[in-house]
Each structure stands twice: as structure tokens, then as C-alpha cells.
Amino acid sequence: MEPKKKVVINRDWCKGCGICVAFCPKEVLVLDDQEKACWAYPEKCINCGLCELRCPDMAIELEENES
């Protein structure tokens, strides 16, 4: 089942602090090889919004899925 919303990460704004990764209860986000947040496991996402809420740089948004 696909999540109702998708996590969109503005890679230009992401500084790779890892706060979103630490707060994600389902371990959906990871830091990639460029030390930027990546929505690695969308199938596990429960759309809790903690990543968007905790990002100090406002680099993460939850957007409606176009399905």
C-alpha cells in the first residue's frame, strides 16, 4: 500500500544533520552518500510528519501523492 502523502526533500536546503533520520519512527529516511536526507523506504512511511516538523532547515515537505 502506497502512502497517502510522499516525502519531498529539497536537497539544496538539506544540510545533512540527520535529525529527520533520528526522529523517523519507521526508519524510512537515511543519509545518502552525499550526506543528504533520502526517502529510502516509502513503503514503510506512515505519514506521521515528524520529519517535516523536526527539520531545522524546512527542507522536507509532505505532499499529496498523485495516484
Backbone bond lengths (Angstrom), bond angles and torsions (degrees), N, CA, C in turn:
res aa  C-N    CA-C-N  psi(-1)  N-CA   C-N-CA  omega(-1)  CA-C   N-CA-C  phi
1 M - - - 1.456 - - 1.529 109.61 -
2 E 1.313 115.39 128.02 1.460 121.14 -178.35 1.529 110.22 -81.01
3 P 1.331 117.59 140.77 1.462 119.99 179.00 1.531 111.41 -61.17
4 K 1.336 116.56 150.96 1.462 121.35 179.74 1.525 110.69 -66.80
5 K 1.315 116.25 -34.81 1.459 121.07 178.31 1.519 109.18 -120.78
6 K 1.323 115.41 156.11 1.462 119.39 177.11 1.520 108.85 -113.99
7 V 1.301 115.37 150.79 1.457 121.86 178.04 1.525 107.64 -89.21
8 V 1.332 114.84 123.18 1.463 120.97 178.31 1.521 107.66 -113.25
9 I 1.316 116.33 124.25 1.461 121.98 -176.62 1.523 109.11 -112.44
10 N 1.326 115.95 123.09 1.458 121.46 175.13 1.532 106.65 -83.17
11 R 1.306 115.63 102.35 1.465 121.07 -174.22 1.527 112.29 -67.55
12 D 1.315 117.78 -23.11 1.467 120.40 176.93 1.525 110.90 -70.67
13 W 1.308 117.26 -30.33 1.468 121.85 -178.52 1.529 112.43 -90.59
14 C 1.331 117.16 -25.20 1.468 121.11 -177.59 1.524 109.87 -68.49
15 K 1.343 115.50 126.90 1.466 118.97 177.98 1.531 111.95 -102.61
16 G 1.330 117.03 3.42 1.456 120.68 175.55 1.515 114.38 75.36
17 C 1.320 117.62 30.41 1.469 120.85 -177.03 1.537 112.51 -71.35
18 G 1.339 117.22 -24.70 1.462 120.98 177.78 1.516 115.31 83.60
19 I 1.327 118.29 4.91 1.470 120.57 179.74 1.525 110.24 -62.15
20 C 1.319 117.50 -43.02 1.467 120.39 179.76 1.526 110.97 -61.94
21 V 1.315 116.33 -39.86 1.468 121.70 178.93 1.534 109.90 -63.02
22 A 1.312 116.48 -43.33 1.468 121.51 -178.15 1.520 112.47 -66.79
23 F 1.327 117.90 -35.38 1.459 121.14 -176.04 1.526 113.99 -88.00
24 C 1.311 118.90 -14.42 1.470 120.85 -177.66 1.527 110.24 -68.18
25 P 1.346 117.26 116.06 1.465 119.66 -176.07 1.532 113.92 -70.66
26 K 1.313 117.74 -18.55 1.464 121.46 -177.88 1.530 113.13 -109.48
27 E 1.341 116.81 7.94 1.469 122.24 179.00 1.530 112.06 54.42
28 V 1.328 115.20 45.51 1.453 123.15 -179.10 1.525 111.29 -81.87
29 L 1.325 116.35 -33.37 1.461 121.75 -176.88 1.520 111.49 -98.01
30 V 1.322 115.29 145.46 1.460 121.98 175.12 1.523 108.32 -138.80
31 L 1.313 116.92 163.39 1.460 121.05 170.25 1.523 107.32 -93.59
32 D 1.328 116.35 128.71 1.459 120.31 -177.63 1.532 111.35 -83.15
33 D 1.301 116.37 -170.56 1.471 120.51 -176.37 1.529 113.10 -68.96
34 Q 1.332 117.80 -12.19 1.464 122.26 175.03 1.527 111.32 -100.21
35 E 1.339 116.15 11.07 1.467 122.89 -179.05 1.534 112.41 59.39
36 K 1.333 115.91 39.38 1.459 122.84 175.90 1.526 107.64 -118.35
37 A 1.339 115.45 149.06 1.459 119.62 179.06 1.522 110.05 -65.31
38 C 1.328 114.79 143.30 1.457 121.82 -178.59 1.529 108.76 -140.21
39 W 1.330 116.64 133.74 1.474 122.85 178.47 1.526 107.09 -82.27
40 A 1.318 116.93 81.55 1.460 122.88 -168.21 1.526 114.61 -79.59
41 Y 1.332 117.81 -30.81 1.465 120.96 -174.71 1.527 110.66 -129.86
42 P 1.346 117.58 68.28 1.466 120.27 -175.90 1.523 113.64 -59.80
43 E 1.327 117.33 -26.15 1.464 120.34 -179.46 1.531 112.16 -67.37
44 K 1.325 117.62 -20.75 1.462 121.83 179.50 1.531 112.98 -92.48
45 C 1.346 116.94 -9.27 1.466 122.06 -174.57 1.531 111.18 -67.57
46 I 1.335 115.95 133.10 1.470 121.53 178.60 1.531 111.34 -108.48
47 N 1.314 117.44 11.03 1.469 123.12 177.86 1.516 113.02 55.04
48 C 1.322 117.42 40.76 1.464 120.64 -179.33 1.522 112.19 -74.43
49 G 1.345 117.26 -25.27 1.453 121.81 177.32 1.519 115.40 83.33
50 L 1.328 117.92 4.48 1.466 119.76 -179.74 1.523 111.95 -63.08
51 C 1.307 117.81 -34.47 1.470 120.28 179.32 1.523 110.12 -63.26
52 E 1.316 116.39 -45.80 1.463 120.96 179.53 1.529 110.81 -65.37
53 L 1.310 116.36 -41.92 1.461 122.00 -178.00 1.526 112.12 -66.47
54 R 1.322 117.41 -39.95 1.463 122.01 -173.41 1.523 114.81 -89.24
55 C 1.325 118.85 -13.20 1.462 120.61 -178.04 1.530 109.89 -66.57
56 P 1.340 117.69 116.59 1.464 120.24 -177.81 1.528 113.48 -71.72
57 D 1.324 117.31 -15.05 1.461 121.39 -176.90 1.530 112.98 -106.54
58 M 1.325 116.53 5.92 1.473 122.07 -177.97 1.526 111.61 52.88
59 A 1.311 116.21 37.84 1.468 122.10 -178.49 1.521 112.79 -89.14
60 I 1.348 117.64 -4.23 1.456 121.30 -176.34 1.515 110.11 -121.76
61 E 1.349 114.87 134.58 1.456 121.18 175.60 1.518 109.17 -134.26
62 L 1.318 116.23 145.58 1.458 121.04 169.98 1.511 107.13 -97.42
63 E 1.330 116.70 122.15 1.458 122.53 -178.95 1.516 109.78 -119.62
64 E 1.323 115.60 150.87 1.452 121.27 177.90 1.530 110.10 -60.86
65 N 1.339 115.87 136.94 1.451 121.20 175.08 1.513 109.12 -75.41
66 E 1.309 116.83 139.40 1.461 120.92 178.50 1.515 109.42 -95.82
67 S 1.332 115.87 70.95 1.474 120.12 -178.54 1.503 110.74 -115.65
